[in-house]
Amino acid sequence: MPKLATQELLKKYPVTRRFLVGFQGTQLPAEIREWLGKQLAGVALYPRNFKIVEELSSVAAEIRSLASGPVLIGIDQEGGTRFSLPEPFTQWPSPSELGNLGDANAVKHVARAIGHELAAVGINLDFAPMLDLHLNAASPVTQVRSFGSEPHLAGRMGAAFLTGLDSAGVLGCAKHFPGHGDAQVDPHEDLPVYHGDANRLTQADLVPFAAAIAVGAPTIMTAHILLPKIDPANPASLSRKILTGTLREEMHFKGLILADDLAMGAIARRHAPGEAAVGTFAAGADIAMFCHDVTQVAPAMEETRRALEEGRLSAEEWIVAGQRIQDTLEKTSHAAQQNPKIIGCAEHHVLAKDLRDRIAKLG
């Protein structure tokens, strides 16, 4: 693409619009502050970024104040796992416990309560529910975090979770597509391998994601896992066959595809930041996540810009992704911030206790 044409395209849909980033410490780095003013898609927050609820609320407010428009502010709140928020946020049963209970309506109420507590501190995106099936008993990924091994049950629970979040004005994120059911290693460390074929994938691992899409999942996060019987050359996050062919064309997903943190060992051991970012965009992802080392983001942005100019990324697909991101961001602009007193409120504690009592009776 001619450089002038690229510049015109990037005025409307800048490179920053394709990234969601995280940081260390409790202060927003200068780079993120600058990118927020240039249409950065979003910021991921973690317990490392705050010590008390007021600090979480403050950093979310600062992100919104610096942003040039609506911005995604995401956090992991799965409930009952290591990817959950500490007290005073309500402590919920884990997805595996809720899956054993099998009550989709209860899951919807939990997710609605989670959404209200997140909205109270200015969070508009929950990186949940996790829809990976717990197929490998020794999996370091799915233990406790999965709704279980039965595809349709996991689908019902995940759909209910997304519906509950939506009723509280918070975006959900079905993860990790197309599933970590075979994971024997943690993708934070290295690349897991899925040993099934396309038929098994369709009959099992994709079922929960189909249920999520059916209820209008606004975002889906990719899995860093290799599926050698489907695409032997690329992990799912960098596979056009999986993201565009399966998720977009076969499953008709219309929302945002988020590439999970590209600095995880599964990807970073094999690809430089820029190569990973260009690879996931070429595969069909809308947003690339770099959540831990902010110094990796600028090189990734620069390589993305160069790939667009050189025609390694499609201008037409860049426009479609840019508009898809904009449409999603506009939905977040209407979400009202809740009263912070709802965090850990009596009503939520009663719900959590009632559920734990029901779960205990299962034995």
N, C-alpha and C positions, 0 to 999 in steps of 0.2 A: 504494500500500500504506500503511495507517495507520502512523504513526511507531512506535507501541508494538510492532506486529507486526514491523516492520523491526528494532527493537532486539533482540527475541527471536531473530530469525533470525541476526543478526550476532554474538550470543553464541556460537553454535555454529560459524558460518562467517564470521569477521571479514573485513573488507575486506583486511587485510594478507595474508590467506591467498591472495589472488588476484594477488600481485605477486612478481616476482623482480628484484632490483635489484643494481646495481654501484656502484662508487665510485672516486674518484681517490686516489692516494697509498697508503701502506702501513698506515695506521691506520683501523680501522672508525669511520665517523662516528657521532656520538651518536644520530642518527635511526635508523640501521640497528640499533644496539645496542638501542634501545627497541623497534623493530618486531619484532626477533627474539624478544623476550619476549611478543609479542602474536601469535604464530603466522604470522610472515612465511614465505611459501612457500620462498624461497631467496635465495641470493646468488651472483652471477656474479663470478668472479675472472679477472684478466688479468695478463700479465707486468708491468704497471705497478704491481701491488699487492705485488710482492716482488722482492728482488734475488738471494736464494739460496734453495735448496730448503727449508732449515729455516724461513725466514720464511713460505713458502707453507704448510708444514705447521702452523706456529703460528697463522696467521690462520684456517685451516680449523678448527683445534681451538677457537679462540676463538668462532667462529661457532656451533659445536655446543654449546659451554658456555653461551652466552647464549640459545640457542633454547629455546622452551617445549616442544619435542618434536622429532621427526625433521625435518630441514630439507634442502632441496636445496642442494648446493654444486657449482656447475657451472663448467666451463672449456672453452675451445676447444683441442682436441688432435686436429687432422685428420691430422697426419703429413705432413711435407714441404711445407708451405705457410706463408704468413705468419701463419696462424691455428694455430700449433703452438708447443709449449713448447721453450725452448732447452736446451742441455746444462746439467747432466748427464743430463737425460732423453734416452733413446735417440732418435737422429735417423733417421727412417724415410723410405723412398721416398714420393713424393707419390701421391695417389690416381690422378692421370693415368698415372703410371708403373705402378702396380699394375693399373690397368684395361688398359693395353697388355699386361701380362703375362697377364692373364686367368685367374689361378689363385685361385679363391674360397677354397680351403683355406688358401693363404698369407695372404690377407687376414684370415681368421678368426684365424690365429696372431698376426698383427700386432696386431689389435684386442685380443686376449686379453692380450698383453704390455703394450699401452697401458693397458688397464684395471687391470692389476696395479700399474703405476707410478703411476697416478692414485690408486688406493686407498691406496697407501703414504703419500700426503700428505693423505689424508682427503677426496679428491674423489669424489663419488658420481654425478656426471652429466657426461657428455662431450657437448658440442654438436657431434656428428658421428654418422653420416657425412653428408656433403653429397651429395645425390642429384640435383641439378640436372644436366641434360644439357648437354654442351658443343656446342651447335648453332651458335652464332655464334663464328667463329674469333677475332673481335676483342673478345669479351666481357671486361669487367673483373671479372666475377664468377666465371666458371667455369674460367678458365685455370689449369691445374695442379691446382685443387681438385676437379675433376670426374673421375669414373671413365671418362668418355668420352661419345660421342654415341649409342651404341647402347643403346636402352632396356632390353632384357633383360639385357645384360651389366652395365649399371649396377645393375640390380635384384639380380642375383646377388652382385655385389661388396658392395652396401649391406647386403643380408641377412646376408652372412657377417660383415661388420663388426659389426653389431648382435649377432649370436650370440656373437662373440668377446668383446665387452664384457660381455655378460650372464654368460658363464662366469667372468668375473673379479669379478662382483658389482657392476658399474657400469652405470648406465642410459645407453642411447644416445639420440640425438635425431636423427631423420631430418629433414633440412632441404634446401631451403626450399620448402615446399608452396605452390602446385602446380608450382613450377619456375621458374628464371631462364634457361631456354634461349634466350630472345630478347633477353636483357639487353644493351643498348648503353650504358647508364650504370650507375654504381655506386649502389645504393640508399642507401649511406651519404651520398651527395650529393644525389640527386634520384630521381624516380620512373621506373623502367623500364617499358616497355610490351611486352606479349606480343601478337604479331600473329596467332596462330593461332586457329582456332575450336574448338568443343567436341570435335569428332571428332579433330582433331589432338592435342588435349590428352590425350584418352583413349588414343589409339594410341601416343603417345610419352611425354610428360612425366610422366604419372601412373603409368606402368608400374613404375618403380623404387619408388615409394611403395606400390604394391599389393604388391610383393614384401616390402617392409619390414613392412607390416601383417600379411602372412601369417606372418611369423616372430615376431610379437608385439611390434613396436616399442612401447616404453613411452611415448615422447613424439615429437611431430612439431612442428617449428617452421615458422611461416608465412613466406611471401615478401612483401616489399613490392614488388609489381608489379601494374600495371593490366592487366586482360584485357578490353578494350573489347567484344569479340564475345561475352563471357559475362556480365560485369557492368561496363557502361560507367561506372557512378557511383562505384564503390568499389574501391580496391586490395585484393588478396587478403586481407590482414591484417584488413580492415574489412568484408569481404564475407560476408554470411550465406549467399548462394547458393553460395559456394565452400567456406567452412569447415563450415557445417551441412549444406547441400544435397549438396555433392560428397563432402567428407571423412567426415562422420559418416553421412549417410543412404545415399549410393551406395556408398561404399567400406567402410562398417561399421567405422571406426576407433573403438576403445574407450579408447585411452589419453589422455594429456594433450596438449592443443594449446597450445603456447607461442607467443605473438605476439612475433616478433623485436623487438629494441630499437625502441620507439616514438619514441625521440628521433632516429632516423636522419632524414636530410634528406628521404627519400622521403615520410615521414609528417609530420615536424615543420614542413616548409615549408607544409603545408596544414591542420594540425590542432593545436590546443593540447593539452597533455598530458592533461587531463581528458577532452576530446572524443575523443581517440584511444583512451584506456583504455575509456571507455564504448562506443565504436564496436566495438572488438575483442571485448569481452564480449558485446555484443548480436549480433555475428556468429557467436559460438560458441566463442571462445577461452576456455581455462580460466585461463591465467596471462598477465599483461602484463609485459613486460620493459622496464625503464628502466635502462640499464647504465652511463651515463657522468655524468649530472648529477643528483645525489641531490636537489637542490632541486625537481625536477619531480615527484617521487614524491608528496609530501604533497598538492599540488593535485589530482593524478590520483586519489588515494585519496578525497579529499573529494568530488569530482565523481561518483565511482563510488557512494559512499554515497548521495548525493542522488538519483542516477538510480534506485537500487534503491527508495528511499523513494517516489519519484514514479511508479513503475511503468514507467519507461523500460527497466528491466531486469527480466526475469522472475524472480520468487521461486522458482518451481519449477526453473528452469534454474540458479539460484544454488545451490540445495541439491544438485542433481546434480553440478555442477562441484566444489562443496566436498567431497563424498564421494569423487569421482574423485581429487582432489588428496590427500585423506587416505589413500586406498588405495595410491597410489603412494608416498607418504612412508613408509608402514609397511613397504614392501618395502625401502627404503633402511636402515631401522633394523637389519636383520639382516646388513648387509654388514660384514664384518670388515676392519679396517685392516691392510694388509700391512706386511711388514718393509721399511723404507726402503732397505735395501741392494739391493733388487731394481731400483731406479732406475739405468738405464744399466749393468745387470749384463752379464757376459760372454755369457751365453746370448742376451740380446736383441741385443747387438752382432753376434754370429755370425749370427743370423737376418737382421738388417738387411743385413749384408755379403753373405750368400748371395743375398738378393733383388736387391741392386744388381748383383751379378755376372750373375745371370740376365737382368736387364733390359738390361745392357750388351750381352749377346750378341744381343739383338733388333736391334741396330743403330740 
